[in-house]
Amino acid sequence: MSLQKRTLTLKESLDELYERYTSHTGPVDRTDHEFFEKVKNETAPYFELVQDWYEEVEPFVKERDVTVHPNQIKSTHENIEMLILHSYYLDVDKNRYKDLHQSSHYVLDMVLDNL
């Protein structure tokens, strides 16, 4: 998969996660093993996607004259991982979630502009 396609897929995934965050309720019991297994299985593709994206975009940003700084890429990678988990556990304020979501989209758009 090309970096452009992977970035676009990641943007779509962020929107899916945002939809999940706004339309679902979190677990009643945070220690519920069944819910944990569900989250683990459903989030695995998201974590794999963001990791693959990071491994491909990091050298792209370091090796070229682009408007995205490597620290922005690292922060976006971490923010997306947080968004994945917050989408299921709903343990973050709505404004904080929205800020992380918008910030991630902003950097992803910057990457696309530089491709």
Secondary structure, 3 states (H helix, E strand, C coil): CCHHHHHHHHHHHHHHHHHHHHHCCCCCCCCCHHHHHHHHHHHHHHHHHHHHHHHHHHHHHHHCCCCCCHHHHHHHHHHHHHHHHHHHHCCCCHHHHHHHHHHHHHHHHHHHHHC
